[in-house]
């Protein structure tokens, strides 16, 4: 599969999300949004990243940006994570990593010499035109929200 590049049409999606919501590209048509892929709910890096995004939500909201977090977790751990940290934005469940595959974030990783498939911490800023405006690969959780805010201002 070809790697997704800036300027390309964003892959369509429809997923169940926290708070009994459903998120879809169709519902976001004509609006800018951020899809950020994270490996696992309630782990240190993912918590840092999610809380940073939550903190930036008022500014991102002023820019008209919808934020959606995506992980391979099932909904129960995602709900627990969202409640524990008061995360208002939708956290979507992609257990079969269909969306992650479409965005090229379900990748081979290695830890302690062991190879396995997992979620690459990556973010995609999608413009109101439905095209990928900005891609961040291997995101640093603590810097994520500031980078997104900066790029969203340019949309």
C-alpha positions in Angstrom: 0.0 0.0 0.0 1.3 3.5 -0.9 2.2 5.7 2.0 -0.2 8.5 2.7 1.3 11.9 1.8 0.4 15.5 2.5 -2.1 16.7 -0.1 -3.6 13.3 -0.6 -7.3 12.6 0.0 -7.9 11.4 3.5 -9.1 7.8 3.8 -12.8 7.5 4.8 -13.7 6.1 8.2 -16.6 5.3 10.6 -15.8 4.0 14.1 -17.4 3.6 17.5 -16.0 6.1 20.0 -16.0 7.0 23.7 -19.2 8.4 25.3 -21.4 6.3 23.1 -20.4 8.4 20.0 -19.7 7.4 16.5 -17.1 9.3 14.5 -17.0 9.3 10.7 -15.3 11.2 7.9 -18.8 11.7 6.4 -20.0 13.6 9.5 -16.8 15.8 9.3 -17.2 16.7 5.6 -16.3 20.3 5.0 -14.6 20.7 8.5 -11.0 20.4 9.5 -10.1 17.6 11.9 -7.2 15.9 13.5 -6.9 12.1 13.7 -4.2 11.0 16.2 -3.2 7.4 16.5 -1.9 6.2 19.9 -0.8 2.7 21.0 -2.7 2.0 24.2 -5.1 3.8 26.5 -3.9 4.7 30.0 -0.1 4.2 29.4 2.3 7.0 30.3 3.0 8.4 26.8 -0.6 8.1 25.7 -1.8 9.8 28.9 0.7 12.7 28.4 -0.4 13.1 24.8 -4.2 12.9 25.5 -4.0 15.4 28.4 -2.0 17.8 26.3 -4.7 17.6 23.6 -7.5 18.0 26.2 -5.7 21.1 27.5 -5.4 22.6 23.9 -9.1 21.8 23.1 -10.4 25.3 23.8 -7.8 26.9 21.3 -8.3 24.1 18.8 -12.1 24.5 19.1 -11.7 28.2 18.3 -10.0 27.2 15.1 -13.0 24.9 14.3 -10.9 21.8 14.7 -12.4 18.4 15.7 -9.9 16.1 17.5 -10.3 12.3 17.4 -7.9 9.9 19.1 -7.7 6.4 17.6 -6.3 3.2 19.3 -6.5 -0.5 18.7 -8.1 -0.8 22.2 -11.7 -2.1 22.7 -14.2 0.5 23.9 -14.3 -0.5 27.7 -10.6 0.4 28.3 -11.0 3.5 26.2 -14.1 4.6 28.2 -12.2 4.1 31.4 -9.3 6.1 30.1 -11.5 9.0 29.0 -13.3 9.1 32.3 -10.2 8.8 34.4 -8.6 11.9 32.7 -11.8 13.9 31.8 -11.1 13.6 28.0 -14.0 15.3 26.2 -12.9 14.6 22.7 -13.9 11.3 21.1 -11.5 8.3 21.5 -12.3 5.8 18.7 -11.8 2.1 18.8 -10.0 0.5 15.8 -9.5 -3.1 17.0 -9.1 -4.6 13.6 -6.8 -1.6 12.7 -8.6 -0.9 9.4 -8.2 2.8 9.8 -4.6 2.4 11.1 -3.8 0.4 8.0 -5.4 3.0 5.8 -3.2 5.7 7.4 -0.1 3.5 7.5 0.2 3.6 11.3 -0.1 -0.2 12.0 3.5 -1.0 11.7 6.2 -3.5 12.6 7.8 -2.4 15.9 10.5 -4.0 18.0 11.1 -4.1 21.7 13.9 -6.0 23.5 14.7 -7.6 20.1 11.2 -8.9 19.6 9.4 -7.9 16.4 5.6 -7.3 16.6 2.9 -5.3 14.9 1.6 -2.2 16.8 0.3 1.3 16.5 2.8 4.0 15.5 2.1 7.2 17.4 1.2 9.5 14.5 -1.1 12.4 13.7 -2.9 13.6 10.6 -4.3 17.0 10.2 -7.1 16.9 7.6 -8.3 20.2 6.0 -11.9 21.2 5.4 -11.3 20.0 1.8 -10.8 16.4 3.0 -7.1 16.4 2.1 -4.2 15.6 4.4 -2.7 19.0 5.4 0.0 17.8 7.7 1.4 14.5 8.9 3.4 13.9 12.1 5.1 10.4 12.4 6.6 9.1 15.7 5.0 12.0 17.6 6.6 13.1 20.9 3.6 13.0 23.4 4.7 16.2 25.2 5.1 18.3 22.1 2.1 17.0 20.2 -0.6 19.6 21.2 1.6 22.6 20.5 2.6 21.3 17.0 -1.0 20.7 16.1 -2.1 24.1 17.3 0.6 25.8 15.2 -0.4 23.8 12.1 -4.1 24.3 12.6 -3.7 28.1 12.7 -2.3 27.8 9.1 -5.4 26.0 7.7 
